[in-house]
Amino acid sequence: MATKFDAVMQIFFVVGAQKSGTTWLQKSLNSVEGIHCLGEGHFVDKLLLPLAQTRHEYNKMMQVVRHRIYEGEGSYDGIPDQELFALTRSWILNIMLRNANAPQETILALGDKTPGHSFHLPTLKQLFPGARFLHILRDGRDVAVSAFHHRQRIQLENGQDGGKLQEEAHQYLAKWAGVARAIRKAESNGIPVHTVRYESMLEDGIASLRGCIDHLLPENNIDDGELHAAVEANSFQKLSGGREPGSIDDSAILRRGQAGCWQEELTPEAQDKFSAEDRELLSSLGYTA
């Protein structure tokens, strides 16, 4: 269902595995004038799915009332899919617009970054037929290392056992692989997704950001000066409070800011635990030893 918003702004979603750079991409986009991207809205798992369950239970009750009390006539009908989606769509747009905190006429693109949305691209496309999708992809081995240390930091802060990277890395790689496969499946089913690599953002942030914006707004007039400013404002050094990439701080959300750190941090024995399917996926995506 179209709304007045579709005529003036592009709706989009940033997806990817946790600790793959989704927040980095979100903040970079959000630094460009006219583009607003916040996160994490959890619109499908925390809004649509609970509403769908409530709708299911309501419809079942209406069927019981219709047949047991009104003998099939004279009672309320159930709530159809179209009505559920229209309600959810309107609610999500209102949430996104309210939190963008900008005049509607100044918004060129309005987005959300929720890693969990990686598994719900078909649903989001059904909710927003004109939506566009940006996927940030990072070497799954680096993601496994980063995700482990992220969880370890939180557990240690709570006085819990932080676990062991070499024993658990394959589990984190499997989670990364699940996200990558879900996005691949969505693409194979006809949903266009623009993928930008974490490693490419490190090498040439302006070109990477340009590719994302051109996907969102094919006829944009955003110049490279704006993109340079956005890249600089969201560099590892700026976001980490002054540290250079490679300077490790296990207590920080931004721990290292490098590509290829898995080679230093994962033992051969830890890598041997990777499943054959996940190894094949890494290779097919160009992530080889």
VOTIDO-36009 format. One record per residue (C-alpha): residue in one letter; x, y, z. Coordinates in steps of 0.02 Angstrom, whole numbers, plus 32768, in hexadecimal, padded with zeros to 4 digits. Example, Ala and Ser with C-alpha at 12.3 -4.5 7.8 and 13.67 -1.06 7.14 Angstrom:
A82677F1F8186S82AC7FCB8165
end
This chain:
M800080008000A804B80A67FCBT8050813A8040K807681F28031F812881CE806DD815681687FD3A814F81FF7F62V81D282617FC2M824C81E6800EQ829F813D7FF3I828780BB807AF831C80488096F83647FC6810CV84197F9F8138V84367EE6815BG84C97E74817FA85107E078209Q852E7E5282B4K85DF7E9982C4S85F37EA48208G85EF7F628202T85347F8281F9T853E800E827AW85D2805B821FL8570805F817BQ84D480A081D4K853281308223S858B815A8181L84E781648123N849881C881AFS85238249819DV84ED827580EBE8470830380DDG83C282C680B0I83E5821180E1H83A681D6818AC83D0812981CCL83B880F28280G83C0804882D2E838B7FD18310G82CF7FD782F7H82AC7F1B82FEF820E7F3D829CV81ED7E8A8264D821B7E2482FEK81D77E9C8382L81447EED8327L81047E8C8291L81187DDA82D3P80C67DFC837CL803A7E5A8323A80267DC882ABQ80157D50833ET7F947DC1838FR7F367DCB82EBH7F3A7D0D82DBE7EF17CF68389Y7E6D7D7C8369N7E387D2B82C5K7E2A7C81831AM7DBA7CCD83A0M7D4D7D20831CQ7D357C7982C6V7CFF7C29836AV7C857CB7838FR7C3E7CB382DFH7C1B7BF882E1R7BEB7BD98396I7B847C7483BAY7B4B7CBA8313E7B417C1982ADG7BB27C5D8227E7B607D078210G7B577DB28261S7C027DBB82B3Y7CA97E108293D7D1C7DD48209G7DD37DB2822CI7E5D7E2F8207P7EA37E158156D7F5C7E168128Q7F4A7EBA80CAE7F097F148164L7F917ECD81D4F801A7F02815BA7FCF7FAF8140L7FC87FCD81FCT807A7F8F8218R80BD7FF08185S806F809181C4W80B080748274I816280518238L816480EC81CAN812681588257I81AD811482CBM823581328249L81F981E18220R81E5821482D6N829581DB8301A82E282298265N82B182CD82B6A82B7832E8212P8236838481A3Q81ED8304812DE820F836E8094T82CA836980B9I82D782AB80C4L831782578026A832C81A9806FL82EF81608113G833C80C18154D8355804781E2K83E77FD78212T83B37F368267P84257E9F824BG83957E288271H83377E6D81DAS83B17E078170F833A7D748188H829E7DD8815DL82C47E2B80B5P822A7DDD8060T81BA7E1D80ECL82057ECB80E5K81F07ECB8028Q813A7E9C803EL81227F2880BDF81817FA78053P817F7F737F9BG81EC80077F6BA826D7FEB7FF4R83257FD67FCCF83A37F6B8029L84597F858055H84BF7EF18091I85697F0580E3L85D27E6880D2R866F7E428136D86E27DAC813BG86867D3181ABR87247D058209D873D7DBB823BV86857DC3826AA869A7D2882D8V872D7D768333S86D67E1D834AA86317DCF8381F86897D628401H86E67DF4844EH86477E5D844ER85E97DD884B0Q86807DB78520R868A7E70854FI85D37E708583Q85E27DCE85E5L867E7E058641E86297EA9866FN859D7E4086BCG86157DD2871BQ85FA7D3B86A9D86737CC58654G86AD7D1385B1G86C77C6D8558K87547C3B84E3L87677C7C8432Q87BC7BE183ECE87307B708428E869F7BDE83F1A86D87C338350H86847BB182E1Q85DC7BD78332Y85EC7C90830CL86217C69825AA85847BFE8247K85187C92827EW856E7D0181FDA85517C7B8179G84987C7381A3V84877D2C8182A84E87D2380DFR847E7C9380A0A83DB7CEA80CEI840D7D84806AR84477D197FD8K839F7CBF7FD8A83417D647FD6E83A97D9D7F42S838A7CF97EE5N82CF7D167F00G82D87DBD7EA7I82F87E3C7F32P83827EB57EFAV84077ECD7F7FH849F7F3E7F72T85327EEE7FCDV85C47F56800BR86597F00805AY86A27F348100E874F7F2080B5S87227F948024M86E48018809EL878E801180F3E87EA8022804ED877D80A77FFBG86F380E9806AI86B9816E7FF0A86A280F77F5ES864A80787FCFL85D480FB8014R85B5813E7F65G857F80927F2AC850380847FBAI84B981307F9CD84AC81157EE1H844A80767F04L83D380D47F77L83C681737F10P83F981527E5AE83E082077E28N8430825A7EBFN849D82F57EB6I850182D17F54D85B583027F32D865582A97F68G867B83357FE3E85E48302804CL8617824D8042H86C882768076A868682D3810EA86148240813BV86A381C3812BE8717822F8194A8692824B821BN867B818F822BS872E81528220F876A80D582A1Q87D9815A82ECK874781D38304L86CA81528343S874780FF83BAG877C81A1840BG882581B183B7R886A810183A7E88BF80CB8306P887F803082ABG88D57F9982F5S88DF7FE383A3I88807F618407D880C7F8E8496D87AC7EF784D5S873D7F678540A86FE7FCD84ACI866E7FAD8434L86E67FD883A6R87717F6083D3R87ED7F5F8342G87AC7FA9829EQ88107F3C8228A87F67EB781A3G884D7E0E81ADC88627E0C826AW88267D57826CQ88D07D22822AE89227D5B82CCE88987D268342L88587C7D8304T88C47BE38316P88C77B5D828DE886C7AEA8307A87DF7B698319Q87D17B78825DD87CA7ABB824BK87247AC282A8F86D17B27821DS864F7AC081C2A866E7A90810DE85D47AF380D8D86127B91812FR86BF7B7C80E3E86707B6D8038L86097C0A8056L86A37C6D8089S86FC7C357FEBS86687C5A7F7AL86647D0B7FBFG871E7D227F9EY87597D0D8051T87E77C928042A88807C7780AE
end
